[in-house]
Amino acid sequence: MNLIIVESPTKAKTISKFLDGKYKVESSFGHIRDLPSRELGVDLENNFNPKYVIPAKAKKTVSSLKSAAAKATEVILASDEDREGEAIAWHLAQALKLNESQTKRIVFHEITKDAILEALKHPRNIDINMVDAQQARRILDRLVGYKLSPFLWKKVAKGLSAGRVQSVATRIIIEREKEIRAFKQEDYWTITADLITKQKEEFQTELLKINGKSFEKLSLKEDQANLIKSNLEQCNYLIKKIEKKKVSKSPSAPFTTSTLQQGANRHLGFSAKQTMTVAQKLYEKGYITYMRTDSLNLSPKFVADAKDWITSNLGKEYCSGGKLYKNKSKNAQEAHEAIRPTEANISPDELKNSLDSTEERLYRLIWQRSVASQMSAASLDATVIDVEAKQAENEYILRANGQMISFPGYLKVWPEKTKEQTLPNLTENESVDLTQILSEKHTTNPPARYSDAGLVKEMEKYGIGRPSTYAPTIATIIARNYVEREENKRLKPTEIAFVVTELLIKHFPKIVDYKFTAQMEDDLDLIANGEKKWQPIIGEFYDEFSKNLEAKYQEINKSDIMPEEQSNEICDKCGKKMIIKTGRYGKFLACSGFPECHNIKKLGAAGNAEPEKPADPKILEMEKKYAGEVCEKCGSAMKVRVGKYGPFLACSAYPKCKNIKNIGAADGKEVECPVCHEGKIVKKFSKRGAFYACSNYPKCKNAYQGEPTGKDCKKCGALMITNASGKDKCSNKDCK
């Protein structure tokens, strides 16, 4: 039996369908080795050698795979074909103690029977150059993150982080925000004239030239606009020039990772992270090709199949005959084909019952873009009409634009909005009449904040990151509270983002320098191609970085970066003045008596303490109920506190005593444990979510998956619970 190892259970399931009984397909569930989470894990004195460990969550998987590999005739590693996938394959070989020279590595762009069988015919060895490139990225990011983040904790605020790519992405958003804040609105006017022909056909024109000269859009102010309007009301109107021409609109290239994220954001409202999550599912189920790519290539088979579908369903005139697209990126790499459906003839409508709504919508977009890329250009009949208006010494030219789709071409498939505007059938030197002149005021708007699509496009423009890093970078800067997603899904920087970014620009300029970050990406490409070694590149960066970091620890004072502001608030706990500080989540009020007094309050818009919300009556009731509760560890009073998962009891002597106790639900309901009759059934939380268990744990390990109702089952006497759907049922699994 041959063993094939992939990263994903879904991928394993899909591949299994295409193979006979000679192969067993198992999943590694992603990475099975990584740098340790609680230490640097890089030997700075020994050529930056990484110290890899097997995380606790992967140990069971590794043990299972070792057992399967020992029984296998041959082990084949089939992780994704990019650097990340190559690194996963290498880590598997290391962890399972496989002989690298004898271990087979296969790659494929799509999970189809033909692709898998073809890949099995042409195995190769692990590409150590690609592995080194991935290791270099991981180590570089670890050095920046683990060395610079503690500096930010000490000099700015706890909980902050910095990253080689995330900090540059944050800077891009900050620069746009500065443009918005510096923007000064301007008022300007436009002049439009509604005209009518002798046959009573109306059309609209806009002022284009004054006395033979074009004018700037913003230059037309109110006084001049009123004068022009008055003059135009006294003019005679004559068709000066008519220009008709055929305009051709060509389809766009098939999707790459970057353009897919942009397209899904614009057309479907998906975030970059959501797009890649859904695309991953489609790939693993075998519906699309590999989704981390910057290549525009399409396989000859797909081009031929697309041609057949277009010809059969739309007609020969809609088929372009096979188009090839060239990538403008000098470092296009990773996968070797664009993102496309695995089968051109499987239309989105055929998969409605096989995919959920988000998967179906994204598949439809990918299918439309891929098929449209092989279709004929759209043809439009464009008409430009210039109208002359004379008054005394003034001569004005007004213009009307119209266009009609004469042949839709690729627009039959691709959801691109093309505005049609019909104009009357006119001849040159024909006179027309004025119906009304409109002088409208407009105000300039600042540039918009970045959407996911806009930020990805900007990162790609500067060469920051690669296809696999765009979505994780955006997710990281949101999770780190450097960026907030507004209701309209635009990305807005937080106050702390300004502080950290300005600090990095001033004291660690390379970390947030666009050119340096792009150059580092180029170096990683050279490592992947075997043209450079990774240690010298890391060494050159780290030598300068570490010396600068050491100097900045001595040079920079926290008070210079985060100066405290005075306030008029008085601490209601100790009577001292409260001051305004800036933390990871923005400005807040803190007692000046710290560390003796830990009192903090939210800062309102007016610079005063935000008024506290009225206490929840249920919480007040619980406070009365537990008023006499005493901490069994230090004897202090226990107080009701409300956290992420609801109310709980905490020692009032915190932080000296950190004792806490779970209590019943927010309504104060308590149920005695039917097993030990000593504890109460309280709500608890684990990685899998909420559950209910005895407060006398670990003496009593009685637990339930639903909230106890307090009633007993009439059939067996066990406790009744409320399940996830809100229905009451017996907690005894054997009771029906």
ROKE-574920 format. One line per 5 residues: for each residue x, z, y of C-alpha. Coordinates in pm, 1 decimal. Layout:
BEGIN
X Z Y; ...
END
This chain:
BEGIN
0.0 0.0 0.0; 133.2 -96.8 344.9; 71.9 138.5 637.3; -14.4 5.4 985.1; -4.0 258.5 1271.7
-183.6 193.1 1602.3; -254.4 425.1 1896.9; -633.5 433.5 1896.6; -892.9 517.0 1627.4; -1120.1 242.3 1765.8
-835.9 -8.7 1743.3; -765.4 107.0 1387.7; -1129.7 62.1 1291.4; -1142.3 -290.6 1439.4; -818.9 -402.3 1269.6
-929.8 -257.7 933.8; -1220.2 -502.8 927.3; -978.8 -798.5 919.5; -746.3 -678.8 640.0; -775.4 -656.4 263.3
-696.5 -357.4 44.0; -320.1 -403.2 76.3; -317.4 -231.5 415.4; -412.9 113.8 536.1; -459.4 147.1 914.4
-403.8 486.5 1081.4; -404.9 602.9 1443.9; -142.9 810.3 1627.5; -399.8 904.7 1895.8; -162.1 791.0 2170.8
182.7 942.0 2229.8; 309.5 1177.4 1960.6; 624.5 1283.8 2154.3; 682.8 1358.1 2520.0; 898.3 1559.7 2757.7
812.1 1932.7 2748.1; 537.8 2040.3 2990.5; 696.7 2365.9 3110.3; 1056.5 2260.6 3168.9; 1250.7 1967.1 3310.3
1338.3 1833.0 2965.8; 1624.8 1617.5 3099.4; 1988.9 1710.2 3037.5; 2145.3 1659.8 3382.4; 2494.5 1734.5 3249.8
2474.1 1495.1 2955.5; 2391.9 1150.6 3095.0; 2024.3 1240.8 3159.5; 1942.0 1255.6 2789.9; 1573.5 1341.6 2745.2
1458.1 1630.5 2530.6; 1145.8 1513.9 2350.5; 902.4 1750.2 2181.5; 590.3 1702.2 1971.4; 297.6 1856.7 2165.0
83.8 2108.0 1976.2; -216.4 1872.5 1977.1; -10.4 1599.4 1802.3; 152.7 1810.7 1529.1; -134.0 1772.8 1283.8
-138.5 1394.1 1340.6; 240.1 1368.7 1288.8; 217.3 1567.1 965.9; -61.7 1341.0 838.7; 129.9 1023.2 933.3
449.5 1152.1 766.6; 255.3 1203.3 445.9; 100.8 854.7 467.2; 439.0 693.3 549.3; 604.0 860.5 249.3
349.7 699.6 15.7; 358.6 357.7 184.8; 552.9 58.1 57.8; 608.7 -57.5 414.0; 535.8 93.5 758.8
424.6 -143.8 1034.2; 401.8 -20.9 1394.2; 129.9 -204.5 1589.5; 101.9 -25.4 1923.3; 30.9 -221.8 2243.4
278.3 -490.6 2345.8; 385.7 -350.9 2684.2; 663.7 -98.3 2753.2; 433.7 197.0 2695.7; 334.9 59.6 2356.0
698.0 -13.9 2266.5; 789.3 345.4 2353.7; 502.7 476.9 2136.0; 635.4 269.6 1844.4; 988.4 405.5 1898.7
866.6 765.4 1919.4; 670.9 714.6 1596.0; 985.2 584.9 1424.7; 1179.3 888.4 1550.4; 915.3 1149.6 1465.9
840.2 1004.0 1121.2; 1214.6 954.9 1054.2; 1170.3 586.1 979.6; 1468.7 354.6 943.9; 1447.8 152.7 1268.0
1632.8 -147.5 1124.9; 1382.5 -170.5 839.7; 1069.0 -68.9 1030.2; 848.0 -361.2 1124.0; 695.5 -396.1 1468.9
409.9 -637.7 1536.4; 237.8 -729.5 1864.7; -70.7 -929.9 1954.2; -263.3 -1018.1 2270.3; -606.8 -981.2 2113.5
-759.8 -793.1 1822.4; -899.9 -1080.9 1619.2; -847.1 -1171.6 1253.8; -634.2 -1476.2 1336.0; -417.1 -1281.3 1583.1
-358.7 -990.3 1341.9; -275.8 -1213.2 1043.8; -42.3 -1424.9 1259.6; 133.6 -1111.3 1389.7; 185.6 -985.7 1033.4
363.0 -1313.2 951.9; 611.8 -1262.9 1238.1; 721.2 -895.9 1255.3; 1021.3 -795.0 1464.8; 1232.0 -486.4 1531.1
1157.5 -232.5 1803.6; 1279.7 -368.0 2138.3; 1508.7 -88.4 2253.7; 1549.4 -247.6 2598.1; 1174.2 -210.5 2663.3
1193.9 146.0 2530.7; 1482.9 221.7 2768.2; 1286.1 81.9 3062.5; 994.6 311.6 2977.9; 1229.0 607.6 2927.7
1393.6 536.8 3262.5; 1054.1 533.8 3438.9; 947.3 856.0 3266.3; 1274.6 1036.7 3342.7; 1286.7 912.5 3700.6
930.7 1031.3 3762.8; 1006.5 1364.0 3592.6; 1314.8 1423.2 3811.2; 1123.1 1349.9 4130.6; 815.9 1548.3 4028.2
988.8 1853.7 3880.2; 1254.0 1880.6 4151.3; 1052.6 1792.0 4461.9; 723.8 1966.5 4376.7; 874.9 2321.2 4375.6
1028.3 2239.5 4715.0; 680.9 2155.1 4847.8; 544.5 2476.8 4696.5; 808.5 2679.3 4880.0; 806.4 2495.5 5212.7
442.4 2380.4 5241.5; 181.6 2523.0 5002.7; 140.3 2616.3 4637.5; -2.1 2361.0 4397.9; 137.2 2052.2 4572.0
317.8 1771.2 4395.1; 523.3 1464.8 4478.9; 581.1 1149.1 4279.5; 784.5 832.7 4308.3; 476.0 604.0 4313.6
195.7 844.1 4409.1; 370.2 947.2 4732.6; 413.2 583.6 4839.5; 47.5 508.9 4759.6; -52.2 811.7 4969.7
166.0 681.9 5253.3; -16.6 346.4 5248.1; -348.8 530.6 5289.4; -201.2 751.6 5563.9; -71.7 448.7 5757.7
-419.9 295.0 5752.0; -571.5 623.6 5871.5; -326.8 630.2 6163.9; -440.0 278.7 6257.4; -801.5 395.0 6249.1
-728.0 699.2 6467.4; -523.5 496.4 6716.9; -785.4 221.8 6737.5; -952.4 174.8 7074.8; -1291.3 11.4 7073.5
-1353.5 -286.5 7297.1; -1676.9 -447.6 7405.2; -1709.5 -823.8 7410.2; -1990.7 -1077.0 7439.2; -2091.3 -1391.1 7253.1
-2309.8 -1672.1 7383.5; -2544.3 -1861.3 7150.2; -2789.3 -2135.3 7239.7; -3098.4 -2223.2 7036.6; -3160.7 -2595.7 7064.8
-3443.8 -2827.1 6953.9; -3452.2 -3198.2 6880.4; -3720.4 -3444.6 6989.6; -3856.7 -3414.6 6634.0; -3899.9 -3038.2 6690.5
-3620.0 -2936.3 6452.9; -3435.8 -2623.6 6570.1; -3072.3 -2529.7 6520.9; -2833.2 -2270.9 6666.5; -2499.3 -2326.2 6841.1
-2227.3 -2093.5 6966.5; -2010.3 -2129.5 7276.7; -1674.4 -2279.0 7175.0; -1496.6 -2406.6 7489.6; -1516.5 -2356.6 7865.0
-1394.2 -2651.8 8076.5; -1208.2 -2797.3 7780.3; -1026.9 -2475.1 7686.2; -1087.8 -2241.9 7394.3; -1106.3 -1870.1 7472.5
-1013.0 -1553.3 7289.8; -1296.7 -1383.1 7105.3; -1249.6 -1052.3 7291.2; -1194.1 -1207.0 7634.8; -1559.9 -1272.3 7718.1
-1681.7 -970.6 7916.4; -2024.9 -887.0 8054.0; -1994.9 -1034.8 8406.6; -1853.7 -1365.1 8282.5; -2109.8 -1378.8 7998.3
-2397.7 -1333.1 8245.3; -2260.3 -1608.0 8470.2; -2217.8 -1849.6 8176.5; -2567.7 -1770.1 8053.0; -2710.7 -1844.6 8395.1
-2519.8 -2174.9 8412.4; -2622.8 -2281.7 8061.3; -2988.9 -2226.5 8142.9; -2956.7 -2506.6 8400.2; -2768.2 -2756.5 8180.7
-2865.2 -3074.6 8001.9; -2756.0 -3086.4 7636.7; -2606.1 -3388.9 7464.2; -2472.9 -3435.7 7109.5; -2106.0 -3502.8 7182.9
-1955.1 -3530.7 6834.6; -2069.7 -3519.6 6470.6; -1817.0 -3474.3 6193.5; -1917.0 -3488.8 5829.6; -1676.1 -3428.8 5544.1
-1661.0 -3331.2 5181.7; -1518.9 -2985.2 5117.0; -1389.9 -2886.3 4775.1; -1380.4 -2525.1 4650.1; -1162.0 -2461.7 4347.7
-1216.0 -2178.0 4098.7; -989.9 -1873.3 4100.3; -733.5 -1803.8 3830.4; -833.6 -1584.6 3534.3; -797.6 -1210.5 3576.3
-475.8 -1011.3 3570.6; -483.7 -630.1 3572.4; -465.2 -619.9 3951.0; -731.8 -884.9 4017.3; -959.2 -738.2 3748.9
-948.8 -398.8 3921.8; -1017.8 -566.8 4255.4; -1296.5 -785.3 4117.1; -1468.0 -501.4 3930.1; -1449.1 -286.2 4243.0
-1606.2 -553.0 4465.3; -1867.8 -691.7 4227.1; -1953.6 -385.7 4014.3; -1847.0 -88.3 4228.8; -1609.7 36.0 3954.5
-1308.4 248.1 4042.8; -970.0 130.3 3913.3; -972.4 409.1 3653.3; -1323.5 323.6 3534.0; -1234.2 -45.2 3509.8
-931.9 22.8 3288.9; -1120.9 272.6 3070.9; -1400.0 23.8 3002.4; -1153.3 -265.7 2957.3; -959.9 -55.9 2702.2
-1279.9 -13.5 2498.5; -1355.1 -385.9 2512.3; -999.6 -465.1 2398.9; -1003.7 -215.7 2112.9; -1339.3 -349.1 1992.6
-1190.7 -698.0 1986.1; -1392.7 -856.5 2270.3; -1117.3 -920.9 2528.2; -742.2 -976.6 2527.7; -490.8 -710.2 2631.1
-586.4 -572.8 2971.7; -247.8 -465.2 3113.0; -90.2 -790.2 3222.1; 23.5 -985.4 3527.2; 37.2 -1320.2 3348.5
-202.5 -1609.1 3424.7; -144.1 -1794.6 3098.2; -436.1 -1893.9 2875.5; -396.9 -1986.7 2510.4; -454.0 -2354.4 2420.6
-728.9 -2241.1 2180.8; -921.5 -2062.9 2455.7; -886.1 -2360.6 2692.6; -1020.4 -2592.3 2421.6; -1304.6 -2354.6 2328.7
-1398.9 -2309.1 2695.8; -1407.6 -2687.6 2737.2; -1643.1 -2717.0 2438.0; -1875.3 -2445.5 2572.8; -1885.4 -2597.1 2923.4
-1948.6 -2948.7 2790.4; -2220.3 -2835.1 2546.9; -2405.1 -2603.3 2785.9; -2352.4 -2759.1 3130.8; -2229.9 -3116.2 3084.2
-1901.1 -3308.7 3091.8; -1901.0 -3327.8 3471.8; -1855.6 -2946.3 3487.4; -1537.2 -2947.6 3279.7; -1200.2 -2973.5 3455.1
-1015.3 -3092.0 3147.0; -796.3 -2782.4 3117.5; -631.3 -2599.7 3409.5; -302.8 -2412.5 3411.6; -227.0 -2142.3 3669.8
110.1 -2024.4 3795.6; 182.1 -1662.9 3885.6; 324.8 -1605.2 4233.8; 482.6 -1276.1 4129.0; 855.0 -1316.5 4063.3
847.4 -1037.7 3805.4; 535.3 -1125.2 3608.5; 584.9 -947.9 3276.4; 422.1 -709.8 3028.3; 172.4 -917.6 2824.9
196.8 -1293.3 2813.1; -163.6 -1396.0 2868.7; -434.1 -1338.8 3128.9; -734.3 -1114.4 3058.4; -1000.0 -1323.9 2889.5
-1268.6 -1303.3 2618.7; -1129.1 -1340.0 2266.9; -1393.1 -1606.8 2203.8; -1510.0 -1837.0 2484.0; -1836.9 -1917.8 2307.1
-1952.1 -1553.1 2291.3; -2155.7 -1530.9 2611.1; -2242.2 -1191.3 2766.0; -2608.7 -1229.5 2671.1; -2512.4 -1234.1 2302.9
-2348.1 -891.3 2331.4; -2625.7 -700.1 2506.6; -2709.3 -509.9 2188.5; -2344.2 -450.2 2095.2; -2214.4 -304.0 2424.0
-2328.0 -28.0 2657.5; -2428.3 -124.3 3012.0; -2085.4 -73.2 3174.4; -1906.8 -259.0 2894.8; -2155.3 -546.4 2914.9
-2118.8 -577.0 3293.8; -1738.0 -583.4 3280.5; -1734.4 -825.0 2986.0; -1970.8 -1053.8 3178.6; -1736.1 -1052.4 3479.6
-1430.4 -1130.6 3262.5; -1616.4 -1402.7 3070.8; -1747.3 -1564.7 3390.2; -1406.6 -1563.0 3559.5; -1225.7 -1699.9 3253.2
-1474.4 -1978.9 3179.7; -1508.6 -2066.4 3550.2; -1129.5 -2105.5 3574.5; -1163.2 -2408.8 3343.3; -1450.2 -2568.8 3536.2
-1466.2 -2839.6 3800.6; -1435.2 -2758.3 4169.2; -1754.9 -2717.8 4372.7; -1829.6 -2987.9 4630.2; -1989.5 -2909.8 4963.8
-2110.9 -3137.7 5239.3; -1984.9 -2979.8 5560.9; -2116.9 -3084.9 5901.0; -1975.9 -2989.1 6240.6; -2178.3 -3074.4 6551.9
-2035.4 -3030.6 6901.2; -2289.6 -3017.0 7183.8; -2191.2 -3082.7 7546.3; -2354.1 -2890.1 7830.6; -2265.8 -2973.3 8193.2
-2352.4 -2785.1 8510.7; -2195.3 -2866.8 8848.3; -1819.0 -2824.7 8801.7; -1849.6 -2651.0 8466.0; -1848.1 -2810.6 8125.3
-1925.2 -2618.7 7807.4; -1891.2 -2714.2 7441.5; -2111.6 -2539.7 7187.4; -2071.6 -2582.6 6814.2; -2302.4 -2574.2 6512.4
-2170.6 -2555.9 6155.3; -2367.6 -2646.9 5847.8; -2291.7 -2689.6 5481.4; -2482.7 -2783.7 5168.0; -2370.2 -2764.2 4805.9
-2370.3 -3119.0 4669.9; -2221.3 -3023.2 4330.9; -2203.3 -2656.3 4221.0; -1914.1 -2696.0 3976.0; -1772.0 -2355.6 3876.4
-2032.2 -2180.2 4096.2; -2275.5 -2236.6 3808.5; -2092.2 -1961.8 3621.4; -1895.0 -1750.8 3872.2; -2106.8 -1515.9 4091.7
-1960.3 -1625.1 4425.0; -2194.4 -1631.2 4722.0; -2171.9 -1955.8 4917.0; -2391.5 -1967.2 5224.9; -2584.7 -2285.8 5283.4
-2699.8 -2383.4 5631.9; -2900.9 -2696.8 5697.9; -2865.0 -2890.1 6024.3; -3102.4 -3157.2 6160.3; -3018.3 -3523.7 6113.4
-2867.9 -3607.0 6454.2; -2675.1 -3893.4 6614.6; -2401.0 -3887.6 6877.1; -2512.8 -3909.1 7245.3; -2859.9 -3788.0 7144.1
-3010.2 -3542.8 7391.6; -3156.5 -3212.1 7276.9; -3347.2 -2940.0 7460.3; -3272.9 -2573.4 7513.3; -3517.6 -2313.7 7381.2
-3321.4 -1998.3 7467.5; -2976.8 -1859.6 7554.3; -2867.1 -1532.4 7399.9; -2586.4 -1318.7 7541.8; -2504.3 -1049.1 7288.1
-2280.0 -747.6 7319.9; -2046.0 -658.7 7031.9; -1802.9 -375.7 6975.2; -1480.0 -405.9 6780.7; -1449.8 -185.0 6473.8
-1138.1 -10.9 6343.5; -991.0 -132.3 6014.4; -1178.7 3.5 5713.7; -1031.8 266.8 5485.1; -898.0 131.6 5159.1
-1121.7 81.7 4860.4; -963.4 89.6 4514.5; -947.8 -290.0 4532.3; -776.1 -287.7 4871.9; -519.5 -26.2 4770.0
-432.9 -206.2 4445.5; -387.8 -530.8 4640.5; -158.5 -354.8 4889.0; 46.6 -190.4 4613.0; 86.1 -526.6 4441.6
184.6 -687.7 4773.0; 473.3 -442.0 4820.9; 572.4 -443.6 4451.9; 485.4 -75.7 4410.0; 406.8 10.6 4049.7
310.7 -229.4 3773.8; -20.7 -328.7 3606.6; -27.3 -15.8 3390.6; 30.7 222.8 3684.3; -227.9 120.2 3949.9
-528.2 308.2 3808.0; -336.9 627.9 3706.5; -175.7 642.0 4052.4; -510.8 634.8 4233.3; -653.4 893.4 3992.3
-348.9 1118.5 4050.1; -360.8 1122.0 4430.5; -731.5 1208.2 4414.4; -672.4 1483.7 4157.3; -385.6 1625.0 4368.6
-621.8 1648.6 4668.8; -417.9 1407.0 4879.7; -712.1 1167.9 4894.5; -1088.8 1213.5 4891.9; -1335.2 951.0 4775.4
-1609.4 909.5 5036.1; -1974.2 834.8 4959.8; -1903.4 464.8 5013.7; -1614.6 501.4 4762.2; -1347.4 445.4 5029.0
-1026.5 650.9 5010.6; -972.7 904.5 5288.8; -652.7 1112.8 5320.4; -676.7 1491.2 5348.6; -502.6 1710.3 5606.8
-240.0 1824.4 5358.2; -161.4 1459.8 5275.6; -52.7 1407.3 5638.5; 169.5 1716.9 5628.0; 339.1 1624.1 5298.9
379.0 1254.7 5384.6; 534.2 1325.7 5724.8; 772.8 1572.1 5559.4; 879.3 1317.0 5298.3; 922.5 1037.8 5555.7
1143.6 1258.5 5770.8; 1351.9 1434.6 5505.7; 1321.6 1225.1 5186.0; 1275.1 871.8 5324.3; 1373.3 690.2 5003.2
1094.9 855.9 4804.0; 828.8 697.8 5025.4; 1013.4 381.0 5122.9; 828.0 65.1 5018.7; 1141.1 -145.3 4966.2
1325.6 123.2 4768.7; 1025.8 181.2 4539.4; 987.8 -194.6 4483.5; 1362.6 -228.1 4414.6; 1338.5 48.6 4155.8
1059.1 -146.4 3983.1; 1285.4 -453.4 3981.5; 1563.3 -244.9 3824.3; 1324.4 -128.1 3551.5; 1242.2 -494.1 3482.4
1614.9 -568.8 3450.7; 1652.3 -279.0 3204.1; 1359.8 -417.6 2999.9; 1529.9 -757.3 2994.0; 1857.7 -604.3 2876.8
2039.2 -695.7 3199.5; 2108.5 -335.5 3310.7; 2162.3 7.1 3153.1; 1924.3 282.9 3253.8; 2161.8 581.6 3292.6
2367.9 440.4 3584.3; 2049.3 357.1 3776.7; 1911.5 709.3 3726.6; 2252.3 859.6 3806.2; 2291.9 668.7 4131.5
1947.7 780.1 4247.5; 1974.7 1141.9 4136.0; 2320.1 1209.0 4279.5; 2202.6 1133.4 4634.4; 1857.7 1287.2 4581.5
1982.6 1622.5 4446.5; 2240.2 1669.7 4725.5; 1977.7 1596.3 4989.2; 1728.0 1830.5 4822.5; 1978.8 2116.0 4814.7
2055.1 2067.3 5184.3; 1686.6 2058.0 5279.3; 1620.8 2393.4 5107.5; 1861.0 2548.0 5360.5; 1767.9 2331.9 5657.7
1385.4 2346.1 5657.4; 1176.3 2650.5 5738.3; 813.8 2672.5 5628.8; 710.2 2793.0 5974.5; 834.4 2465.0 6123.2
619.8 2256.7 5889.1; 317.2 2482.8 5858.4; 296.1 2680.5 6182.4; 33.8 2953.4 6185.8; -238.1 2934.2 6450.8
-406.7 3225.9 6622.5; -779.9 3287.7 6589.6; -1037.6 3522.6 6742.6; -1153.4 3645.3 6401.7; -1100.7 4006.0 6290.3
-1057.7 4090.8 5923.3; -1371.6 4266.8 5800.4; -1169.8 4450.4 5533.3; -874.0 4599.8 5721.5; -945.8 4534.1 6089.9
-635.1 4323.3 6159.6; -641.2 3982.4 6326.1; -695.5 3677.1 6110.5; -473.1 3372.0 6149.9; -527.6 3004.1 6066.6
-313.9 2873.8 5782.7; -296.2 2537.5 5607.4; -306.3 2526.8 5230.1; -344.8 2268.7 4959.2; -714.9 2229.9 5038.1
-685.7 2229.9 5416.5; -704.1 2496.2 5687.0; -842.5 2844.4 5623.2; -849.6 3192.1 5777.4; -618.0 3455.6 5629.3
-558.9 3818.9 5719.0; -236.2 3879.6 5912.1; -195.8 4199.2 5706.6; -95.5 3999.5 5395.5; 32.3 4101.0 5137.5
-140.0 4441.2 5181.6; -469.8 4261.1 5253.6; -563.2 3942.6 5064.2; -877.8 3861.0 5262.1; -931.9 3488.6 5325.5
-1228.2 3293.1 5464.4; -1333.4 2931.8 5504.5; -1267.7 2786.2 5848.7; -1568.7 2641.8 6028.3; -1567.8 2332.4 6249.6
-1554.3 2546.7 6565.4; -1241.0 2729.6 6450.3; -1430.9 3043.7 6349.2; -1511.3 3179.1 6004.9; -1775.7 2977.0 5825.0
-2094.1 3186.2 5795.9; -2139.5 3315.1 5444.7; -2425.7 3173.2 5242.7; -2714.7 3411.1 5173.6; -2654.8 3595.6 4847.6
-2839.2 3465.6 4543.8; -3121.3 3714.3 4458.3; -3027.4 3689.5 4090.2; -2666.1 3785.5 4170.2; -2786.3 4078.4 4385.8
-2997.3 4193.9 4093.1; -2693.1 4176.9 3865.5; -2484.4 4374.5 4118.8; -2742.6 4653.7 4105.4; -2747.7 4640.8 3725.6
-2368.1 4674.8 3693.8; -2315.4 4908.0 3990.8; -2185.8 5191.4 3769.8; -1957.7 4977.6 3551.3; -1598.6 5107.6 3538.0
-1282.2 4921.7 3436.0; -1162.9 5051.5 3098.4; -801.9 4963.9 3189.5; -753.2 5137.9 3525.0; -1074.8 5326.4 3600.4
-1162.3 5125.8 3916.0; -1512.3 4994.9 3981.0; -1605.3 4659.0 3827.0; -1761.2 4405.1 4063.8; -1979.2 4099.6 4000.3
-1791.8 3781.3 4088.6; -1902.3 3417.8 4062.4; -1658.7 3159.7 3926.7; -1660.9 2801.9 3807.1; -1863.9 2894.4 3499.3
-2101.7 3143.5 3659.8; -2101.8 3521.8 3715.3; -1856.3 3763.7 3553.1; -1729.4 4119.3 3601.4; -1385.0 4166.1 3760.3
-1187.8 4477.5 3842.1; -1201.0 4568.7 4212.1; -831.2 4664.4 4197.4; -729.6 4295.7 4164.5; -451.5 4174.6 4183.9
-297.0 4499.2 4052.0; -547.5 4498.1 3766.4; -668.8 4159.5 3640.8; -926.7 4283.9 3391.6; -1238.2 4065.3 3365.4
-1545.3 4075.2 3140.2; -1805.8 3816.6 3057.9; -2166.0 3907.5 3126.9; -2501.6 3748.8 3049.7; -2656.7 3444.3 3211.9
-2725.9 3430.5 3586.2; -3073.1 3574.5 3535.6; -2922.5 3892.1 3396.0; -3072.2 3841.0 3049.2; -2877.4 4018.3 2774.9
-2913.9 3998.6 2398.6; -2769.1 4256.5 2162.2; -2537.9 4115.2 1895.9; -2738.0 4118.2 1568.5; -2416.6 4144.6 1360.9
-2230.1 4447.0 1504.9; -2514.1 4592.7 1719.4; -2248.8 4711.5 1969.0; -2163.4 4410.5 2185.0; -2379.2 4178.1 2390.5
-2406.5 3799.9 2343.5; -2228.3 3648.1 2645.7; -2142.2 3298.0 2762.5; -1787.2 3183.8 2689.8; -1591.6 2862.6 2745.9
-1343.6 2660.5 2544.9; -1194.0 2311.4 2567.4; -1503.7 2182.7 2390.2; -1741.1 2336.6 2646.4; -1970.6 2640.0 2668.1
-2074.8 2858.0 2374.3; -2219.7 3207.9 2325.5; -2040.8 3489.9 2144.0; -2026.1 3865.2 2103.0; -1855.6 4055.5 2387.0
-1698.3 4278.8 2118.5; -1453.7 4001.0 2017.0; -1213.1 4015.1 1830.5; -1374.5 4302.6 1636.0; -1688.6 4091.5 1603.5
-1655.5 3711.9 1584.2; -2025.8 3627.6 1589.9; -2088.0 3307.8 1791.6; -2361.3 3051.7 1867.5; -2363.5 2693.6 1998.7
-2680.5 2747.6 2202.5; -2804.2 3016.9 2441.4; -2988.7 3299.9 2260.1; -3352.4 3337.9 2365.2; -3373.0 3707.7 2266.5
-3637.1 3631.4 2002.6; -3600.9 3637.6 1624.1; -3694.7 3356.0 1385.9; -4035.3 3423.1 1227.0; -3920.0 3277.6 892.9
-3574.4 3430.1 837.1; -3526.2 3684.4 1117.2; -3212.9 3522.1 1261.5; -3163.7 3487.9 1635.8; -3338.9 3195.1 1805.0
-3126.3 2978.1 2037.8; -3187.4 2695.4 2286.2; -3014.9 2373.6 2183.2; -2860.3 2101.8 2408.3; -3193.9 1919.7 2446.2
-3365.7 2237.0 2570.0; -3562.4 2308.7 2252.1; -3569.4 2645.2 2075.2; -3442.0 2653.3 1716.9; -3318.0 2903.4 1460.5
-2943.8 2982.7 1471.8; -2937.4 2999.4 1091.6; -2831.6 2652.8 972.2; -2993.1 2710.2 631.2; -3331.1 2786.0 787.6
-3546.1 2478.0 847.6
END
